[in-house]
Amino acid sequence: MTNAVVLDDIRKSYHDVTAVDGLSLTIPEGQTLALCGANGAGKSTTIGMLLGVITPDSGHARLYDRDPTQAVQRGLVGAMQQEGGTPPRVTVKELLTFIRATYPNPLPMAEVVATAQIAGLERKRVDRLSGGQRQRVRFAMALAGDPRLLVLDEPTAALDVRARREFWAAMRRLTDQGKTIVFATHYLEEADRQADRIVVLAEGRIAAEGTGADIKAAAELAAGSPLEDAFLALIAHKPLP
């Protein structure tokens, strides 16, 4: 089985704060993985190192057995980062046309528009979109290169209930095509419903991983307990070795 992502003992500190502390993680191709943790647990830093935009202090990341930067340049990876900016004074269509042109085998524009649920927004300026519309455009930007791996940081933030459901329906269609999806989220119900595997981070390390049932077992809770209770129990203690 091909591994989409291999993180090997990656570490990152900012001055005297350790953001990620020796994290190792392997994600096989075709898996949907949810990365959960409290604010400051290391989720965004982990995603940054996975994508090659943050350099680890030690350890390394590999995407499809390539350096992350090389994998991104080859169009193997599409990313939707939580704080990703969008340029002002351009239309959605102009933005996506430019992004698609940077990839060797981009997804057809019609598929990008349909999958990201942005039909009717193409002629609108990006800086005049609502928060939820801008989030869907960020998703379209991640799809533009027809990547094998999608890395999404808080992808449903600012989306209403209907848009959130439409987003996950699109995700299921992509996983049916064999895409690998890694998403960081604070919505534990989404993680439980949508992910094949959940990884809980605390203090830059993995506190627990597996299915929702595995996470509850790690927190020594009954199978019928809310995943939120398990999450709170796990992050209240020092991560497992």
Phi, psi and omega in degrees: 000134179285137174266126177284321185225134170227116174252122187243101174052047182279142180223144176208128177236149174240106186057244183259013180252124177270113182275318178226129192236080175071047184271129174237134185204133175240131181237111179290153179300138178093354181272147170253118185240131176257131178253115184240153177170159177291168174303132181086005181284343179112008183298306184293324177294320177299314179296320177299319178288324177301321183274351180085007178272346173237131181271124178296149172290328175203167185080180180209159176242141176227135176241118184051043179060029177232160169300139182306318180299318179295319180296319178295315181298329180277001178080016181280342188231136171239136186233142174233098184269150188301322184249024181295124180280159174235139184291144178279166170061024171235152177278164178300317180296317179298317180297311182291327176298317179296313183296317180300326182291344181273355183250149182291324182223073186290158174288138177307143183305318182299323179289321177300312182297315183292316184293320181276359178058049180241018177302133182095349180260354190303324183268000181275147175288140183299322183284000177248011179275156173287170180300317180292321178295319179296325178295320179292326177293321176300321177297318177300321178298321179292329182279341195305324183272006184054057186285157172278333181237128174249128180241115191235121181259111182051059189292335184257010174299136178077000178269141176281179187300315181296315180297325179295317178295318179296322178299313183288333173296319176295320178299319180296323177295323179291320178292329175296336177273000179093009179291151173260135183231128173240123180224138174264138183207153170262351182273096186292328177297320176297317179300316182295321183280322194259338187264142170288331186212138179244134175242122179260123178258143173213128179054038175077010179230165178278118178272328178194156176206156180136203176284175176302321179295322178296320180296318179295321179295321179297330179270004179060042177248158178294153184302328182275001181289152176297142177299329179301321178296318179296316180300312181296323178294320183289317183283350178280348182239165176298137181303155178293149179289000000 
